[in-house]
Amino acid sequence: MWQLNAFNWEIVALQMVNGTDSFPLLAIPFFLLAGEAMNAGGLSRRLVDLGLALVGHRQGGLGYVAIIAALLLASLSGSAIADTAALAAMLLPIMRQAGYSVGRSAGLVAAGGVIAPVIPPSIGFIIFGVASGVSITRLFLAGIVPGVLMALALLITWWVLTRRETLATMPRRSWREAGRTLLDASFALMLPAIIVGGLKTGIFTPTEAGVVAAVYALLVGTFVYRELTLAKFYEACLRAVLTTAAVMFLVAAAAVAAYLIAIADIPSHIGALLAPFAGHDILLMAAIMLLVVIIGTALDMIPTILILTPVLMPVVQQAGIDPVYFGVMFIMNCAIGLLVPPVGTVLNVASAVAKVELWVVIKGVAPFLLAQLLVLALLVLFPQIVIVPAQWLYG
């Protein structure tokens, strides 16, 4: 503002207020509360138990449990940090005791955690939808297939890494025990179906889906599993409020940046830089994804979304690229950026929970990071993998 000779505190205040005065953003505190209530109310633990019952007895089974649990938790909370912390706290002590490499195990949990921003309900999709004007419901539905592909890539990578190793396995559970575990986890498994089904049929909006998820998690944790006490509920609310406050301050500040990006006509300059790729959608997307990967090494996910969305969306729209497809790819790229040092927020969470140095987790996550980047490259080369299922889901 100073450089443009447009410094004005009233504009700063106005843009910050307008940036947060958005009904869809109400989904953020509700989904965060839902995720915290699931952890405190026993829903998350039962999903992990289900994974242990199904594949815990296989060679490297705890790794498969981590991936399956990460995919299931991603469909409940939408927060990479929350999912990574929950998974790491529940699984890393068991994996360490079974003789698994701590660095590789922490890296796997971290790589599984970043599926959360891609699978609905995703905090990243909500913020991108508000910043870009793209339908959040369509973003949610379009993220399902890429999120599943990310989990599949981790499964294959884990199999390759562990197929010749001798690792301790869990005792095989009987069919009756597995069925009992599945029945116990059924209430947790119902929530993703309720959210996706409600969005697809138009019963509720993404914001209303957040309310439904929060109320459902609170009711199940309190009256079905009976683990969500008043003290745990208070702690869950407090954590949700603190996270929401941090996110909303970023949104408010980014609104000022978006305003300045517009008046400085930065999108046209970026468009000129990307002009050589005009008419070549795959090359353009590859160039944009490379740019986001580089920026993601220095910026956290939410600032990256808020700062780059108003810059890149005009370029994407001018090129005729499907905005929903771009949104999914953009958020997926930002999520993968959480695994890239030096910032690597999710890496720091896994390192802290595992109580190992960060460089150990960085070394452990390397093959899984490569697998996620290969999935990203595949979706750049073949956009129909995202577009066709998404169009079928939202009609």
N, C-alpha and C positions, 0 to 999 in steps of 0.2 A: 504494500500500500504506500509505503514511504517512497519507494523508487518510482511509482506511477503518479506521485503527487496527488494521491487520493486518500490520505490518511484521515479517518473520521471514526471516532469512538462510537457514534450513533449507528454507523453502518455495521461495525463489529458486533454491537449488541443485537441489532435487528437481525443480522444474518445468523447469529448463534441461536436466537430464539426461534426463528423460522426453520432452521435446520433440524431442530428437535421437535417441532410442533407437527407431528405426523402420526396419524392413527396406526398405520402398519408397524411403527416402531414399538408400539405397546406389546407386540408379540415377544420382544426380547426379554423383558423381566419375567413374563409368564413361562416361557420355555426354559429360562435359567432356573426358575423356581421348581419347575417340573423335574429338571435334571437333579437338582439338589435333593428334592423330596424322594426321588427314586433311589438315590444312594443311601439316604438316611432311613428310608422305609423298607429296605430289603429287596427292592425290585432288581437292582443291578446285581446284587449277590446271587440271586436265583438264576439270572441269565448265565452267570459264570458257572454255577453248579450244573446247569443244563449242558453246557459245553463239556465240562469234565465228565459227565455221565455218558455223553455220546462218543467223544473221541479221546478222552484222557488216557485210555489204555493203549493207544497206538504209539508206535515209535515216533518220538518227538511230539507226542500228543498235546503237551501243555502249550506248545507253540500254536497248534491248530485251535486249541481252546481260546487262546488270546485273540486270534484273528476273528473267530466266530463271535466271541463276546464283544469285540470291538465293533463289528458290523451291527450287532443287535443293539448295543448301547448307542451307536451313532443314530439309530432310528428313534431314539428316545430323547436325547438331550440337545444335539446340535452344536455342542461346544467341544472342541478338540482338547482343550486344557483340562476340562472337567472329566472327560472320558479317559484321558491318559492317566490322570491322577488316580481315578477310581480303579482302573485296570491294574496299574502298577502296584497299588497298595494291596490288591487282592491276590495277584498272580506272581509277582516277582519273588516274594518270600518262598512260595512253593517251588518255583523254577530253580531258585538258588539251592534249596534243600535237595532237589532231585539231581543236582550236578550240572545243570545247564550253564552255559557261559553267561555271566551277568551282563556283560556289555551287549552281546547279541540279543539277549532276552529283553533288555531295556530298549534297544533299538527297534525290536519287533513291536513292542507295546507302543512306542512313540509313533511308528509308522502306521499302526492300526488306529491310533487316536486321531490322525488327520483325515480319516474317512468321515468323521462327524460333520465337518462343514460342507460335505458333498451330498450326504444322504439327508432327506428331509426328516425332522425339521432343522433347518440350518440357519444359524445366526448370520452367517456370511451372505446367504441368499436374501435374507430380509434386508440387510443393509444395502446390498447391491440393488435390489429391487426398488428401494426408496430413492437411492441416488440416481438410478437410470430411468425409472418409470416403467421398467419391464415387469410383467405380471409375476408376483411372488409365487402364486399357485403353480404357474407353468414352470418356474424355476425349480420348485420343490419336486414336481413330478419328473422333470427332465433329469434330475440328479440321481435318480434311483439306479439306472443301468451303469453309469460311470462309477458310482460308489461300489457297486457289486464287483465291477471289473478290478477296482483297486484292491479289494479283499482277495479276489481270485489270484491276482499277481503276487500278493504276499504269500498265499498258500503254496503256489508253485515255487517261489523263491525259498521258502522255509523247507519244502520237501527236498529241493536240490542241495541245500546246505547241510541237512541232517540225515540224508538217506543212508550214509555210510558210517554214521556215528552210533555209538551204543549209549543210550540215555535211559535213565530210570523211567519206568512207566507207572501209571496209576493202576490199581487193581481194576479188572474189568467188572463192571456192574451188571447185575442180572437185568433181564428185560423188565421185570417187575419194578426194580429200583429205578431204572431209566424212565419207565412210564410214570412212576410217582414223581420224579423230578420234573418231567415235562408238565405234568398236571399242576405242580406247585408253581411253575414258571408261567403258566398259561395266562394269568392276569397281566403279567409284564409283557408277554408277547402280543396281547390284544391291542395294546396302545398304538403301535405303528399301523396296524390295520385300521383302527378307528381314524387316525389322522389322515392317512392316504385315502381311505374310502370317503371320508367327509369332504376332503378337498376335491377329489375327482367328481363326486356327485353334486358338488356345490352346496352342501348342507351348511358349511361354515367357511369363513375366510381364514387366511393364515393367522391373523390376529386372534380370531375366535378359537382357532385350533390350539393356540397357546394356552388359552384359558381352559379349554377342555382337557389338555394334557396335564396342566397343573392341578386342576380339581381331581382328575382321575388318579394321579399319583398320590395325592394327599389322602383320598378316600381309601385306596387300596393299601397304602402303607399303614394307615390308622386302623381300619376296620377289618381288613382281610388278613394281612400279615402281622398286624398288631406290633410293629416295631417302631413306628413313628410316634415317639412321645412328645409331650409339649416342649421339653427342653431341646430335643432334636429338631422339632419344627421351628423353634426360634433360631437355632443355629443355621438351618437351611434358608430361612428368610433373610438372615443377616448376610450370608454369603451371596445370595442372589442380588440383594440390594447393592452390596459393594461392587460386584461385577457389573451390574447395570449402570451404576454411577460412572465407573471408569469408561464403559463403552459410550455412554451418552455424552460425556465430556469430549471424547474424541469426535463424535458425530457433530457436536456443536462447533468445535474448532474447525473441523473440515469443511463446514458450510461456508466459513469465511474464505478458506482456500479455494473452494469451488467458485465462489463469486469472483475472486481475483483471477482465477484461471479463465473465466468467461470474458471479463473486461480486458484482459491482456491478450485475448485471442490466441491462447496457447494451442487449442485444438487444431487451428489452421496451420500452425508451424509444425506440429507433429504430423499432420496430414501431408505436408510438403516433404517431410523426411521419409515418410512411408510411401510416397508417390510412385517410386520405382516398382513397388509391388502391386500397384493398382491393376485390377483385372485378373490377378492371380490369387484367388482366395486362400489357397493352401499356403502359399508363400507369405501372404500378409499375416495369416494367423500364426505361422511359425515365427515370423519376426516379432509379433506382439507377445507371443508366449515367451520368447527368449528375453525380451525387454522386462517382462514381469518377473521372470526367474531371477534376473540380475538385481532388480529392485527389491525383490523379496529377501535377498541376503542381508539387506540393511534395514528394511522396514518390517514391522509386524503386520499381521494380516489385515486388521481393520483399517489402520491408516493407509495401507496400500489400496484397499478397495475405495475408500473415500476420496483419495487424491487422484487416482488414475481413472476412475470411472468417468468423470466429466471430460477427461482428456481423450480417452479412447473411444467412447461411444459414438461421437460424431464421425470418426474415421470408419468404424465398423458399419454404421448405418449407411454412409456414403458408398461403401463397397458392396452393400446388399447382403451382408452376412446376417444370418438369423440371429437376432439379439438374445434369444433364449439359449441357443447353442453357445454363443460367445460368453454369456453370463456363467454357464456351467463350466466352461473351460477356464475362464478367468478365476472363478472361485476355487476350482480344483488346483490351479497353479498357485494361488495364494496359500492354499492349505499345505501343499507340498513345501512351500517356502518356510513353513513352521519347523521343518526338519533340517534346514540349511543354516549352518553357522555363518557369521558370528552371532546373530540374534537367536534363531532357533528356539523359540519359546517352549515348544513341546519337548525339545531335547533337554532343556533345563529342568522341566518338571520331572521327566523320567530320571534324570541324573540325581535330583534331590530325593525322590522317593526311594530309588535304588541305593542311595548313599555311596555312589561311585563318582569318580571324577568325570567331567564333561567329555574329555577326549576319548574315554573308554566307550561312552554311548555313541559318540560321533563315528568311531570305528565300527561299532556294532550295527549302526543304522545304515551304513553305506550301501550294502547290497539291496536293502529294501527301498532306499531312496532311488536307486537306479531303476528298480522295478516300477516304481510309481511314475518316474519320468518316462519310461518306455510306454506305459499306458497313456500318458498325456500325448506323446508323439503319435501313437496309434490313432487317437481320437482326432488329432489335427489332420492326419492323412486321410481318415475315413469318417468325416463328420456325420454320415448317415447312421453310424452306430449310436449316436446321441439323438439325432433329429427324429428318426423313424419311430423308435419306441416312445419318445416324448409326445409326438403327434398322436400316437395311438392312445396314450394315457389321458391326454386332455382333449382329445377329439378335435 
